[in-house]
Amino acid sequence: MNWISNYVRPKINSLFSRREVPENLWTKCPQCGTMLFHRELRDSLNVCTSCNHHMPISPRARFASLFDGGIYTEVEVPEPVLDPLQFRDQKRYPDRMKTAQKTTGEAEAMLVGEGEMGRTPIIAAAQDFSFMGGSMGMYVGNAIIAAATRAVARKRPLILFSAAGGARMQEGILSLMQMPRTTVAVEMLKEAGLPYIVVLTHPTTGGVTASYAMLGDVHIAEPNALICFAGPRVIEQTIREKLPEGFQRAEYLLEHGMLDRVTQRSDLREELITITRMLMGMKAAVKGDLPAPGQPDRLNALPAPDSAQQAPRADMAETDEPSAPEPEKDGRVPMGRVPGTS
């Protein structure tokens, strides 16, 4: 009986019992209700293949699709004081932070990385809306300052992906102070003549919209992204009127001149490469045109100077990073001017 009980019966049960299916194999699209297989959803960069709804994507997944080969180096961000106000509502602020860190696997709501995008050296920063709504606290302010400082030091453009519900209420006035701090960081890029490109994703609201999210040289948004300071429900309750269809969505803002482009997530990388190389005065990249081993990258080679132009410096001949523009007569650096443009 021991042989039957210990071997035969468990073997029969294993053949006819239901296998446990992981719960994360399928995701339901919140827009159309289509069930999407996890591999299909990952390959489409979290965009519904049925209705084209752009779902949230983590900063690491975004960087993996943005940088060449998904290779990048994280930029160190100074750690702020934890819970400076000893804030407590239904939970203590440190407890909420631990929950968010456990859920997302990230230390905070913004990730900063540096690497190459289409063989163009860049600095990128991305907010994680799943981390306490991507709220702007002291760490986010420190991250943007660290990204801008690194970009100026290495003469690289900064690309920022915004996704936030606004300032972090648990840090009170200290979170609101990140608005002027990040504005100063953006001004550093302007003075250095470096491009600052903002990609607004769903949602970008509150103090984030009122500061660094709308200070870019170029503003690109993902389709149907909510971009606003106060939400449409608050505005409707205030003015007691029905708002237009699609109000404060990316397409509406593009139509009214608040944005430069609305771009599909699958096309975003190629568009960013084109815009970045154009603003940095580089030649257009060509797919598959890779340099031979040991040979210089002729895509990044500077054009030969003519008699009316000053020859490039010797140290720039082997790099892909143009120098900052010369100041005007009054000592000010022209905002938005980049090398190679008039």
N, C-alpha and C positions, 0 to 999 in steps of 0.2 A: 504493500500500500504506500510505503514511503516513496518508491520510485514513481508510482502513478501520481501521487499528490505533489511531489517536489519537481517533477520534470514534465510529465505528459500534460497535466492540467494547465500549468502556466504556458506551455507551448501552444496549446489550443486557444487559450484566452488571448494570447498575443496575436494570433492569426485573425481573429474575428473582432477584436476590440477596436474602437475608433482611435485613430492616431490624433495626437494633439497638434493643432494647427496654430502657428504663431499668429498673434493678433495684429502684427504690423505688416502683414503681407499686402494688404489692400487699404487704400485710402479713398474715402468718398469725397468727391469734389463738392465744396460748399455752394457752388454756383448752379451746376446742372444736375448734381446727384450721381454722376457716373462713378462707378467703382474702378479705380485705377490700380494696376499691379505696381508694386513698389519699385521694381526695376524699370518699368516703363516710365513711371513718374520721375525717377532719378535721372534717367537719360534725357528727359524733356526739361530738366532744370526746374522741377516742381511747377510746370505749366500743364494745365489740363489739355489733353489731346483732343477732347471732344468740343469744349466751348472756349478754349484759349484763356481760361481764368488763371491769373498769375497768383499762385499760392506763396506763402512766406518761404524763404530759403535762408538757411543759416549762413553766417559770414564765412565759415570755413568751406562750405559747399560752393559759395559764390566765388571765393578766392581760387578754389580748385579749378573752376571753369574759366577764370579770368586770366591767371598767370600762365605763362608758357610751361607746359608739362605739369601744371598744378603745383609748381615749386615756388615757394616764397619763404622769406625769413620774417619772423615776428619782430616788431619793434617794441622795445621795452617801454612800458608806461609807468610813471611814478605812482605808487600806491598812496591814496589819500587817507585821511584820518577816518577810521571806521566809526560810524554812528556818532557824529560830533554833537548832535542835539539830544542824544538819549531818547530818540523818538519811539513812541509806542502807540499803536491803535489797537486793533484786535490781536495783533502779534507784535513782538518786538522787531525792530528793524533788522538786527543781525539774524534773527530767525528767518525773516523773509529772504534775506540775502542767501542764506544757506540753502533754502528750498529752491531758489532760482538757480544757484550754482549746481545743485544736484540734478535738476531737471534738464538744464542745457549743457552741462559739462564745461561751462565757461566761467571764468573768474568775474567777468563784468559784462556790460551791455555793448561794448565796442571792441573790435579787433583791428589792429593796425599791422600791416605787412608791407614788405618791400620786395620787389623782384622785377621781372621783365614781362611785358605784355606785348606780343608781337615784336619781340626783340627791342622794345622800347622800355628803358628803365623807368619805373614809376613807384610812387608810394600810394597805398590804398588803405582806406579806413571804412569799416562797415559796421552798422549797428544791428543788434540782434533784438527784434521786437519780442521774442519769446522770453527775454530776460527782463522781467518787470516792465513790460511794455516798451522796452528800449528807452526808458526814461533817462533824461539828461541829468546826471549827477556830477559830482566832482571828478570821478574817474573818467567820465566821458569828456569833460573839459580838458583833463590832463592828457587824454589820448589824442585829441585833436591838436593840442599844442605840441605834443611829441611828434605827431605826424608832420605838422607844418615845419617844425624845427629841423627834422630829418630831411624833408624835401628841400629846404633852403640850403642846408649844409652840403647836400649831394647834387644840388641843381636839378632836381627831378620834379615833374608835375605831381600834383596831389589829386586823386580821385576819391570822392567820398560817397558812400551809399547810405542814405538816411532812411531810418524807419523808427519812428518814436511817437509816443503819445504826449510828449511835452517834458516839462521839468519834473524832477523827482521830489514829490511832496515830503518824503521822509527827511530830506536835507534842507528844507525850507529856503531861506534867503540865500544859503550857500549854493543851491542849485541854480537859482536865478542869476547869480554872479557869473555863471558859466557862459551866459549870453555875451557880455562884453569881453570876457577872456577869449572866447573862440573868435569873436570879431577881430580882436587884435591879432590872433594867430593867422586869420585869413589875410589881414593887411600886410603881414610879413611876406606872404607869398606875392602879393601885388607889388610890393616895393622891390622884391627880387626879380620881378618880371617873369614869374613862373605861372603856368596855367593851373587853375583850380576848377575842376569839373565836378559837378554834383549830380548824382543820379538819385532822384526822389522815388522811393518805393512806397508801397501801401502798408500802413498809413504814415504820413509825415505831418505832424500837427503841433500846435502849441508853441512853446518857446523855441523849439528847434527850427520851425518854419520862420520864426521872427528873428533868427540869428544866422548861424552858419549855413543853413540849408538853402537860403535864397541869396547868398552872396557870391555865387560862383560866376566864372566867366562864361560857362556854358551850363545850361540846365536841361537835363534829360529826365524823363519820367517813364516808368513802366505803365502799360495800359491799365486804365481804370483805377489808378492809384488815387487815394484820397489825400489831398494836399490842402491844408488850411491852417488857420490859427484857431478860431473857434469852430466847432463842428456844426454841420447843417441843422441838427436838431436844436441846438442852443440858439442858433440864429432864427429859426422858425418860431420858437417860443418867445423870442425877444420882439421881433417885428410883427409877429402874428400874421404872417403871410406864407403862402406856399412858394417854395423855392423852385427855380427852373429845373427841368430834367437834367440829371448829370451834373448838377451844381457842385463845384469844388473838386470835380474829378479831373484827371490829367487831360483828357481830350477837351474839356470845357476851358481849362486854363490855357491850353495851347491855342485854342481859337481866339482867346482874349489877350494873347500876347504875354502871358506870364511864363511860358516855357519856350524852349527852342525846339525840342523834339519829343515825340512819344515813340519809344522804340521797344519792340519785342525783346524779351529776355534772351532769346536764341541769337538775335542779331546784335546784341549790345556790345559784345567784345569787339567785333569787327568795326563797329562804329566808333567805339572809344579809341581803338588803334588809329583809325583814320584821323579823328579830331586831334588826338594827342600829338601825332607826328606832324600834323599841319601847324599846330600852335607852337611846337618846338622848332619849326623850321627844318624838319627832316624830309627826306624823300619818301614817297608813298611806298608802303610795304607791298611785296608781291608774294602770293602764296607759293610755297615750294621753291622759292629762290634762295636756297641756303648756301652760305659760303663754303668753299672747300676747306678741309682741315688745314689749319696753319695759314689760311689766306684771310686778308682783311674783309670785313663785311662791307660790300660796296653799296648796300642799301643805306648804311649809316655814314658813308663817306660824304664829306662836305663838298659842295660844288667848288670848282676852281675859281679863284678870285680874278676879277678883271681889273682894269686900270682904275676904275671908279670906286672899287671896293677895297677895304683893307684885308690883307691876307689873314687867314685864321691862325691862331696861336699854335705853336708846335705841340703843346700838351693836349690840344683838342683834336689833333689828327688821329689819335688812337683811342679816343673816347666818343661816346654817343651823347655827350652832355654839353649843349651850347652854353656860352657864357651869358651872364645877365646883361640886359641892355644898358647902354651908356646913359648917364643922367642928362637932363636938360640943362640949360644955362643957369636956371635958378636952383640947381642942385637936386631937384625932385626926379624920381624915376617914373617914367610914364606908365600908368596902369594899363595892363592888358597887352602892352607891346612885347613881342617876342622876337628873338633873332630870326632874320630871314624874311621878315614881313615889313611892309612899308606903313 
